[in-house]
Amino acid sequence: MNHSSCIELNTEAYKHNLEFIKSQISKHTVFSSVVKGNAYGHGIEEFVKIALNAGVDHFSVYSSYEARRVYDVIKDENCTLLIMGDVNENDFEWVIKNEIEFFVFEQIRLQKAKNVAQKLGKKALCHVELETGMNRTGFTPEEIDNVLSFFEKNKDTLKFKALCTHFAGAESIGNYVRIEDQCRIFLNVKKHCEETGVKPEIYHTCCSAAMIRYPSMHFDMVRVGILQYGFWPSREIFIEYLKNKAIKESPLWRLINWKSYIMSIQKVKTGEYIGYGTTYLAGHDMKIAIVPIGYANGFSRTLSNTGRVLIRGERLPVVGIVNMNCLQIDVTGVENVSIGDEVVIIGDQGDLEVTVSSFGELSDQLNYELLTRLPLDIPRFIK
């Protein structure tokens, strides 16, 4: 290891999760692997290779920056790439030239797509995002007739690939009424498109949570992020999935293991403080292991005096304040502990495990937030 920590990605775990996801959808429904946020912290380049080897041929990202990273991996493969958010002004020509699909959600972008496609002599592959109640991006139902008319007038430069929307919190029953309203609005516009004869090739609405909770809205494609990495969008969705199931265990396997090592070992006498400030006072003679990761590496400062790691098959506490680049672990009483010993921050060691959910709850972060904040420079390895 030439970095202070590393992330291992389990290929078999991904294949297992992919089988589960495909068991939840029709064989005619396309699975799009969402790899935004650096593949939810797993590393775009490494994760996309794993997904390709598992037979995945559709990827979704948020930005054209992410699209370029995915494209470098899949350019020689027969894959579809979709941008769901930002297309940088300087990237429109590259996107359209390479037949990358992208969301359109306002007239300025639609006009830009038409102009660039006309210049290149290629069609822009557009997914029309419908604003159904998220109030983020998308054409309103009142604008949809103008959008359909624009596609009809510009068939030579624009392809109406899809009509889509995004649900505003399908992971929580507290949003049930809001999501039901979104479904109703989407279905009404879908019906309108079909009645006017200006129809997209496909329809899609579902993220991971909606895929589990709203099977009637799967349509032609589902955009699955967090589930494929082995995590549930929320505890609520997991409980809903388990309802009426005989086996009460998660069918998902975690891909990620985050590891570091012991850099130094120090002895601390009774009555001395450990680390910055006076947050931890040694109540007895202690042995402290220094691990070379800190909040600069994604180990939140809120885990000071509360975090746990695994060393030599034991769950051990973080003592004192988490530093920018290191943290202190109480290894008092651990036999044969030594410099260079493996430290598991997320993952398993022996019979014990530090889960992402427990790590996230202790640091007051969502799974999504914790994972996507893992720095880009931590090496990711496929195993």
N, C-alpha and C positions, 0 to 999 in steps of 0.2 A: 504494500500500500504506500504510494508516494503522496498521499493526501491525508489530512487528519481524520477523515472518515470515508466510507464508501457505501454505495447502495447496490444491493444485489436484487435482480429481478428473476423470478421463477417462471420459466417457460411452461412447465406442466400445470402450474396454477392458472395461467392464462387460458390454456386450452380447456381446462375444467370449467372455468367461468364462462367461456364462450359457449360451451355445450349447454350450460344452464340457460343462458340468455336465449339461445336459439330454440330451446324447449318451450319458451314463453311466447314465441311469436310464430306466425304462419310461415311456411316454407316460401311463400311468395312475398313476404315482407323483407325488405333489404335491411341489413344490420349495418349502421354507420358507426364506426369507432371514433368517438370524440376524443381528440388528443390535444385540446387546447390547454393552456396553463402548463406548458412543458409536459404534456401527457400526464396531467394531474401530479406533477412532481416526479414522475417516473423517468423522464428523459425522452423527448420526442424521437430522436434518432434510434435509440435502443429499443424503445417500446414498439415503434412502427415495424422494426425488423421482426420482433416477436409476433406481432399481429399478422404480418405478411406470411410468415412461416406457418401460421395457424389457418391460413386460407382467407383472411380478411381482404376485401378488395374495395372498400369504401371508407374514406376518412373525412372527418369534419374538424375544422379548426375555427378559431375566432378571427384571426387576422391574416393579412397577406404575408406578414413576417413569418408567422408560424407555417403558412402554406409553403413558403420557400424551403423551410427546413424539412417538411414532409416530402415535398417534391424531389428533393435531392436523394431521398431514399427510394422513392417509388417510381421514378421517371422511366425506368426500363420495364416496369410491370404494367399490366392491364388493370389500372385502378382508377377510381373516381375520387376527386378531391373537392371538398366543398368549404367555402369560407362563409361563416355565419355572421360575421360582424365587419370589422374594419378592413377596407381595401385602401391602402395608401395611394395617394394621388399618383405617385410615380410607378405604381405597380399595375395599373389597369391594363396596359398593353401586354405585359408579361402574363397576367391572369387570362386574358382573352386569347392570346396567341397559343397558350398551352392548354386551352380547353378546360380550365379550372372553373367550376361552378361557384356562384356566389349569390348571397342574399341581396335583393334590392328592397329598400324600405322607404324611399322618398324619391320625388320626381327628379331632383338634381342628379341622383345616382343613376336613375334609369336613362336620362338624357346622355349622361357621360358614357354609359355602357354602349348606347346606340352610336354615339360619335366615334368612339374608339374602334368598335366593331366595323363600322363603315370604312374607317381609315385602313384597317388591317385586311378587310375583305373576308372576315370570319364572323361567325355568329357568337354573340355573348350568351352564355348559358345561365339564365336567371331564375332564381327561386324568389317568388314574390312573398314577402313576409306580411302577414295580416296582423294588424293591431286589434286584438280581441279583448284587451283588459289588463295587459301587463304594463301598458303605458311606458314603454321604453323605446322600441323602434317598430316601424311597420306602417303600412297604409291602412287608413280607417276604412270600414265598410262603405262609407259615403264616397270615398275616393276610388273605389275599386273599378267602377265603370270607366273612368278616365284611363286607368291602368290597362284594362282589357283593350280599350280602343287603341292605346299607344302600341300595344303588342300587335294588334291586327294591322296597323298601318306600317309597321316596321318588321314584318315577317322575314325580310331578307337579312336583317342584322340582329334580331333578338329571338331567342328561343325561350318559350314559356315552359321551363323545366318543371317547376313545382309551385304549388300554393302551400304555405306553411305558417305556423304560428308557434309561440312559446308560452307555456303555462306559467302562471304567477304563483308558484309554490305548491306543486302537486304532492310534495312530500308531507304536507300537513293537512289533517282533516279540518283544521281551522279555516282553510281556504276553499272548502268544498263548494260553497255557493258561488264564489268568484270563478272557480274553475268550471263549474257547470255552465255558468253564463258564457265563458270563453268557448266551450264546446258548442253551445247553441249558436253563437255568432259565427264560428268557423263553418259549421254545417250549413248555415243559411247562405253564406258566401260561396261555399262549394257548390251548392245546388244552383245558385245563380250563374256561376261560371258554366255549368253543364247545360243550363237552359239557354244561355246566350250562344253556346257553341264555341266559345273561346276558352278552351280547357287546357290545363297543364298536363304534362306527362304523368306526374305523380302528385300525391298529397302526403304531408308528414307533419306531425304535431308533438310526438312523444319523446321526452327525455327519459332518464332511468326511472324516476319515480312514477311518471305517467304511464310508462310501459307496464309497470306492475299494477297500478291502480285503475287505469282506464284502458282496458284491452280493446274496447270498441273504437278507440281513436288511433289504433296502430296504423291503419291505412297501408300505404305502400313502403314506408320506411320508418325506422325508429332510430333516434340519435342517442346512443348510449355512452355515457361517460363513466361515472363513479362505479357502477355495478361491475364493469369489466375488470376493474382493478381489484375487486374483491371486497368492496365496501358498500353498505346500504346508504341510500340518500338520507335516511333518518331511521331512528329506532322504530318509529311508527310504521314505516313502510315494511320493515322486517317483520314486525308483529302481524301486520295485515297479511303478508305472504304466508306466515306460519298458520294462519287461521284455517282450520279444517285439515291440516296436515298431520299425519300420524307421527312423523319424525320432527322433533322440535329443535333442529340444529340448522345452522346456516349452510346453504349449499355452496357458498362462495369461499374461495381461498384467496388469501392475501398474496400479492406478488412481491411486495417490497420488504426488504430487510435492510435496516440502517445500522451500520456497525462502526465502531472506532476502537481505540486501544488505550491502555494505561501508559501515560507518558512519564509519570514520576510517582513516587510514593514518599509521603512525609509522615513523621510522627508529631503528634500534637499533645501537649500536656494538659491535664485538668486545669480549667480556669482560663484557658487561652481562647481567643476568638479565631474563627476560621473564615478566611476570605475578606472581602471588602466589608467595612463597617462592623456593626456589632449585632448582626442578625442571628448568629449561631455561636453559642458558648459551649465549649467542650465540658461536659459534666463528668468526664472520666478520661483517662489516657486513651488516645485514639490513633488509628492509622488511617491516613487519607490518601486516596488515589486521585491523581490529577489526569483528567481526560481532555485532550486537545480539541474540544468543540465547545461552542458557546452560542450566544444569541446571533452572532454573525453567520453561524452555520445552520440556523433554523431551530435551535434549541432555545425555546422562549425563556426570557428572563423571569416570567411569572412562575416558572418551575423551580425557582430558588426555594430551597428547604422543603419542597413537596415532590419533586420529580423522582423517578425510579429508573434504574438501569439494571441489566443482568451482567454479572461477572462470576465466572466459575460456577455457573448453575445456581446462583443465589440472586434474589431480588434485593437491591441495595439502594439506600437513599442518597439523594443529592443534599449536601450540607453547605450552607452559606449561599451567598448570592451567585447566580450564574453570571460569569464574565462574558466579555465579547468573544473571546477565543478559547476559553476553558471552563471547566466546572470541577467541583470537588465531590468525591464519592466516599462515604464511610465504609471502609473495608476492614474495620476492626473485627478480629476474630475469624476472618476468612483465611483458611489454610492455604499456604503455598502461593498466595497472591504475589504477582511479580510484574515488573515493567514489561510491556509488550502483550499482556493478556488481552484477549478480545473483550470488548464492551459492546453489548447489544442495546441500542437506543430504542429501536422499533424492531420487533421480530421475536424469535424464540431461541432459547439456549437450554438444552436439556429438556426438562419437563415444564419449564416456565416460559411465559410469553409477556411481552409488553405490546399491547395492541395499539393501533392508531387511535381508536376511540378513547381508550383510557388516557393515552398521552395527550389527546386533544382536550378531553374534559378537564384534566389537571391544569392545562395551560389556557383554558377558556377559549378554545378555537374549534371551529367546525373541522370535520375531516378534510373537506375541500380546501379550507384555508391553510391548515397545517401542511398538507401535501404540496400544494402549489407554491408555498413559501420556501420549500427546500431549495437551496441555492443551485444555480446552474453548474457551478464549478465542482460540485461533489461528483466524483466518478461513478458512473452507473455501469454495472457488469451484468451480462446475461448468463444465467446458469440453467 
